[in-house]
Amino acid sequence: MVEFMKRRTFTFGLAAAASAPLLPSLASAQEVWPIQAVKIIVPFPAGGSADVLPRIVAEALGPIWKQPIVIENKPGAGGNIGAETVAVAKPDGYTLMAAPPPPIAINHNLYPKMNYDPTKFKPVSILGSAPNVIAVSNKSGVKNVQELIAKAKADPGKINVANQGNGSTSHLTASMFEVMAGVKFNHVPYRGTAPALNDLLAGHVDLFFDNIASSLAQHQSGTIRILAVCSTERVEQLPDVPTVSEAGIKGFSAIAWFAIMAPEGTPDAVIAKINKDVVAVMKTPEVRKKFLDQAATPIANSPQEAARFIASETKLWGDVIKSANVKIAN
């Protein structure tokens, strides 16, 4: 059994950052921050969950911080371009990154050369998580996971599977499925969720291991079909749709998550301030509802909890990359 099947189950809860006493100078820095606009870099295109969720949080933080909060999309190289921008930014809390796993927990296992070290970022909080789903085009004729496996085994490499870009969680989730189901797909990378989903709707590709938030409305309208969810349990929004494990691939689990990160050297007092405010807004019914409307589970944990979770996900996806022999070039 491949190593990534041994992944531990993590339970998230709303948790405030530890409130250890601060030195006077740090406490003062925490009290006055922010005194100018805050920029949050999203290293992926607009439209997907990686873009929508931090915008929800930024809107709620505005009245607390009383400063402009600018969301800037800076996509490219699987999230590396945006991450590089944040890595070299002044470590004062005024440039942050909101990102799913690739630039934080995946890309260093894939890219032979990167211009930043993902382990140097300082975690602020995991905002939320959402399972991936197996979505198929209505033109595919596939009605369930077992039919998908049978079709893939009958014609190895003939089923076109879209992904959000090389090294994305959708790409690696498809690779995990290949290993565990004993099949082979033809991977078709796109520049983000929207163009991949558009081609799935048009029937130009057969399959997409998408984030649930992007595919849910299309499934409900009947324009695509979600065969299974990639979480360990069924989700509230799709009570009649089985998990991949229930559909026959035991132990299969793949989620997307969305973290706020700060550059190396950002003062602990500023990290604590940002975390405290993020946790506060994530506890509000309004923000929680907006996350749930996006089929995302609100989390908002402490920097320490975020760091431990990112470490576990780094190992998980590293094991997937090794087991599936996933390779990409710069």
N, C-alpha and C positions, 0 to 999 in steps of 0.2 A: 504494500500500500504506500503510495507516494507520501512524502513528508507533509505536504500542505494539508492533507486530510486530518492531521493531528491538531489542527488549529483549535486553540482554546476558545471557549465562549466567553465574551465579555458583556457584562451588564452595565449599562450606563445609567447614571442618575444625574439630576441637576445638583451641582455641587459648587459651592463658592470656593475661591482660592483660599489657601491657608493664610490666616491673618496674624503672622508673627510680628512682633514689635519691630518697627523700623527705626534706623538712625534718624535723627532730626533732619539732616540734609535730604535723605531719601524721602522721608515723609513729606517734606515741603515740596519736593519735585512732584510727588504723587498728587498733592492737593491742587497744584496750579495747572497740571496738565489736563486738557490741551489748551494752548493759547493761540493756535493757528489751525488751518485746515488739515484734515487727516486724509491721506490718500490710501485706498485699499486696492492693490493690484490683483486682478483676477487673470491668471495666466492662460485663460481659455476664452473662446468667442462668447459673445452675448447669446442669451436665449436658453442655455442649459441650466441645470440645477446649480452648477458651480458659480453661475452668474446671478441667478435669481435669489438664492438663499442669503448670500451676504448683503444684497440690496435690501432685503427685508430687515436684517439686523441693523444695517446702517441707517435706515429710515427711523427705526426706534431709538437709536443712539443719539440722533441729532438733537432732540430736546435736552438730553443729559449733558452732552459735551458743549452745546451752544457754539459749535463751530461747523463749517461746511465739511461734509464727508463725501469725498469724490471716489466713485468706483471707476477704475480704469481697466478696460480689457486689453491685455497685452499677450495675445496668443502666439504660438509658434514653437516648433521643436518639442512637442509633447509637454508643453508647459515650462520648458527650460528658459525661454527668453524672458518671460515675466518673472520667473524665480531669480534669474541673474540680476534683474533690475532691483529687486528687493534686497538681494544679498549684498549689493554694494551701496545701498542707500544709507544715509546717516542714521545711526542707531538711536533715534530719539523718540520712536513711537509714532512719528508722523507719516511713515511709509510702512504699510503692513501688507501681508499677502493672504488672500482667501483662496484656498486651493483644495481640489480633490487629491487622491493619493499620488499621481504620477511624479510631480516635481519634488515631492517630499519623501516618498517611500518606495518608488519604483525605478525611476530613470537611471539612477547610478548603477543599477544592475543590468542596464540595457545599452546605454550610450558609452562608447569607448572613451569619450572625452567630454567633460562638462566643465563649465567655467565657474562653478560654485560647488560648495560642499553642503548637501542637504542636512547633514548632521549638525551644522553650525547654526541653523535657524533656532530661535527660541519659541517653543510652542506657547500659545496664549490659551487656546481652547479648541476643542472639537465642537463645531456648531451643531451638526446633526449627521444623520446617516440615512441611507435609503438602499434597499436591495436592488440589484440588477434583475432584469426579467429576460426571458427568452421570447422575443417577438418575431413573428413571421409575416411575410407578405401574404395577402389573400390569394395571390397568384401561385403561391408555392404548393397549395393543395394539402399542406401538412396540418393535421388537426391535433396532434399531441406529441409528447416527447418521444415516445416509442416509435411513432411514424417517422419522426425526424432522424432518429438513430438508424432506422432501417434504410431510409433513403440515402443517408450519408454513407452507409456501409456498402450499399449497392453501387454507388457512383462516387468513389473517393475523390475529394478535391473538386467536385463539380458544384457543390452548394456554395453560393457566394454569401459570405457573412460580412456585413458592414461593421466598422468600429469607429470610435470617435477620434482615432489617430493611433499610430504605432506607440505601444506602451501604455495606452489608456486601460482603465479597468475593463472596458468592454472588450478590448483586444485580448487581455489576459484571461478574462472570464471565458471567452470562447476557446482559448488555448487550454484552460483547465478542463473544460467540457471535452475537448478532443482527447486529452489524456485519459480521463476517467471513463469516457464512453467508448474509447477505442475507434474513433472516427477521424476523418481529415476534411477540413473545410478549405475554401479559397478565401483568404482574408483580403478585404477591400478597405483600406484606410481612408478616412475623410478628415476634414479640418473641423471637427466638432460634432455635436449631436445633431443639430438642425439639418445639415445637408445629408447626413447618413439616414436620418428618419425620413426625409423627403424622398430619397431613392427607394427606401423600403415601401413607402406608400405607393410609389409609382410602379413597384415591382421590378425595378432595375437590379435589386439585390433580394435575396431570399430570406435572410435571417439577420437579426441584430440583437446582441446581448446588451440591451439598453438599460438606462436607469429608469426605474418605474415612473418617476415623475413626468418624464418626457413622453412615454408611450401610453400612459393610463387613459388619457382622454381619447386617443385614437382607437384604442381597444374598445372603450365603452361606446364609441360611435360606430364600431364595426368596420373601420377602414383597415385595421390590421388585427392580428390575433396574438394575444399573450398566451403562450403554452404553459409556462410555469414561472414561479418566482424563485430567485436564487438565495433566499433567506432560509434559515433553519425552521421557521414557522410560517404559516400562511399569513397574509396581510389583510388588514381590515377592509381595505378598498377592493380586494379581489377574493372574497371568501370562498368562491367556487373554483378558484384556480389553484392547483396543487403546487407544492414546492418541487424543486428538481429532485430532491431526495425521495419524496413520496412517489415521484414519477419513475423511479428506478435506479437513480445514481446516488447511492447512499453516501451521506456525509458531505454532499456538495453544498458549498456556501460561498457567496461572493457579494459583498456590499460596497457601495460607494460611500465615502464620507467626506466631510468638508471642514477644513481646519483654518483657524486664524494663526498666522505665524509672524514673527518679528525678526529683524536682522540680528545677527550676532552682536553682542555688546549693548543691546537695549537694556536700560536700567531695570532691575527687578521691581522697583517701586512703580515704574510705568507699566510693566507687564501686569502687575497686581491690580493697578487701577483699571486697565483695559478689561482684564478678566472679570473683575468685580462688576463692571457695568454691563458686559456681555451677559454674564449670568443673570443679572437683574432683569434685563429686557427679555431674556429667553424664558423667564418664569412667568411673564405676563400672558394672560389668556389670548391677547391679540396676536402676539408673535407665535405662540404655540399653534394657534389655529391656522395661521398662514403657512407654517411649516407643514402641518398635517394636511392642509389643502394641496400641498406639493408632494404628498405621499412621503414626506421626510420625517423621521423621528427626531424631535429636539433633544439635544444632549447638554451642551454647555458645561463642561467639566473643568477641573483645575488644570493649571499648566503641568503639574506633575502627572496627573492622570492622562492628560493628552500625550505627554512624552512616552509613557509606558505603552499606550495604545499604538502610537505610531511605530514604536519599536517592534511590537508584535506583528503589525501589518507589513512592515518592511521584511520581516522574516517570511511571512506567508507568501508574499508576491515574489520574493527571491526564490523560494522553493518552487513556485509555479514556473517561473522563467527557466529555472534549471531543468525541471522535469519535462517541460514541453519543448526545451531547446529553442526558446524564442530569441531571435537575434534581429537587431536592426542596425543600420549604419547611420553615422552622423550626416 
